[in-house]
Each structure stands twice: as C-alpha cells, then as structure tokens.
Amino acid sequence: MSAVPPEQPKPVPDVTQNLSDQAIDDPDALDKLARLKVKSLTAARGELVFPCIPSYKDRYLTQINALLVALGQNFTTKEKQALANIVGKHLEEGFAKSPYARLVFRYMPPTPTVGLTKGLNINVNSEVPSIEDKYQRWVDTREGSLFGSHADAKVIEVVESIAASDPAKCPIMDIGAGNGRNTFPLAKLGYPVDAIELAPVFVEQMQKIATAEGLNINVIEGNVLDPALKIRPAHYGLIFAAEVIPHFRHINQVELLLARMCDCLRSQGLLLFNLFLTSEGYEPTPMIRELSQVAWSFLVTPAELDAALQKLPLEIIANQSVYDYEKQHLPEKAWPPTNWFPSWSRGRDLFPTDRQPPVSLRWLLCRRT
C-alpha cells in the first residue's frame, strides 16, 4: 500500500497588517487598553497576618480573596480551592502547636520588573513562637513593670489569714511566678518560697535578686504540668497560681494542675488560683473557645470547674471577682497593675465592649480537707 501524502495546511490570512492599519477610536476600548498599561506598571507586595484560629478560616479567605480581586487577580474555582486547602492546613497546624501561632499570607510580583498583569507570587505559612519567646519579646520591647509593681492583694490577704507564728515553718509555692512580684514580698516576710517559672528570662531575673538580697527562695525552671518536674508532696501551707490558667488550652490541664497542687498541700492547706469563669447558662461556641486561647483568656464553665474539683479533697471557701477585689484592696498608686489589666480581667480582651461580657477573671480560694 502506497503512503498517503499528508494534507497540506491551508494558508492563514495575515490579519496583523490589517489590524495594525486600522485606527482605534472607540473610547471604551481605549480606556481598557490604558488601564491594561497602568496595570503593567503597577506592582504590589505585602502580607496579611492572622491569628491561627481554625474556626475563622472562611472569614480569612473572604479577606484574602477581596484583596486579590482589588489587585486585579481573578482566581479560578480550582485555584481558590487550592488556596483554601493550604490556609486551612496551616491554621490547623499552627493552632495545634501554639495559641500564639500566626498565619502569614504574603504576596509579591513574580519578578521585580513586571506589574500586576503577570500575576502574583503567593506564599502561605505559619509562624509559631513559644510562650518563652513571647515573654522574651516583652522584656526586650516593653517599658515599666510587665505584670505590676505590687503583689496581688488577694495573695497578701490569704497569707495574712494564715497568721503563721513561725513563717519559716509554712512553705509556700508560687506557680508561674513570672518576675517574682508575689514571690519576693512573701520571702521578705520570712516564708520559704518555691517559685516555679517556665520562662528562662524570668528565672534568671529572680535568681539574681534572691541571691543579691539573701532571700529564702528556691527558683525552679520548668512547667508545673510536666510530670518530670519533681514537687514535694504534702509539704506546703499555701500554693497559689496567679494568671496561670488563662494560658491553658484544655480543661484536662486545669484538672491536672488542681490535682498536682492538691497533692502538694498539707492537710488544711490553702490553694489560691484565678481563672476566666463564664456566667451561669453561657456556653461558649467552639470559635469563642479557640479565640479565648489566643487572647490569653482560656474559658472554664462552672460545670467544668465543678467536675475538675469533685474528685479532689478541696472545698471552695471564696469565689471573687479579681478586678473588683484588686481595685478595692491594692494601694492607690498600684492600681491598675498594668494598663491592660482592667480590660483583660473583665473579659474585654476577648469581647471588646463597654458592657460586661459573660466571663470574668475570678479568684478561687480552696482548703484541702
């Protein structure tokens, strides 16, 4: 069989010459061409930074897509879904690692010499600082006292209620001691204090001051929830944890903390802690619970608190508003402890409003039975 010769291509008319010879005088067409030129000369670069809150994924995507449309970038449905998958993945991973994680959406020209007509290079990632990193940044960038210059009024009131005839025989544990604003006043009253702190920058500060002033303070670097951290059982007359539970992420961490502190108390010893307790009947949504962790305002409902305490030999002997108590009992010159304290302690960092949100920081005082 003889081969069949390939079909010869038909000549294509040259329309370029005809088009180039034709004048364009349509105003709309000229306007579109001019805008195209301006777009080629316009570049954009920047970033959006969001807290890693998985429940806010759709809200973040709405903002991102609005930005892209404003920059003349029209993504296909497939491209939008791919972006949504990437954003969702980083939100979940970042939030799982730390409540301080941030989703970072960056955009820039493909090369420095082209405008928006060539699209944008997009990068989505998460940044995950530790709480130690956060506190180190506070120390490096903030002026004045980080947590207040005076001991918590409630801590002092509880210590005075103990009225130990020999303070040296009534050891105290300060959990989450920070820079020692509660630790040092108690040690100066003669109480031996074990101060537990996980941020190295504060541990170093407290050790230097304790050594320089000859105070009976044992500074322990570590996380009180870590089972490897050795704490003496049935040893302390008072244990307190101020502004610690608001940094937690799960109710089982609250249960573990209470159980460990209870084990370390002597019979009839006192346990003082504060936490953000919701109002009766208010049930936070999953979105609000995630946000509360990011805002250092971890929420506990009354039912959750009751469940955490019911198996422990502890009885609640006081439940008071931290804001009200500290405002009433701190020296006038010491109020407020910091500029952020009044808003934060009343739940207004979580719910920015002039009204009272259904949550507030509460002092809980318990006795080991």
Helices and strands as residue ranges (DSSP letters): H 16-21, H 27-40, E 46-51, G 54-56, H 57-70, H 77-97, E 102-108, G 116-118, E 121-127, H 131-141, H 153-162, G 167-169, E 172-175, H 183-188, E 193-197, H 200-213, E 217-221, E 236-241, G 245-247, H 251-264, E 265-278, H 286-294, E 299-300, H 302-309, E 314-321, H 322-329, G 332-334, H 341-345, E 359-368
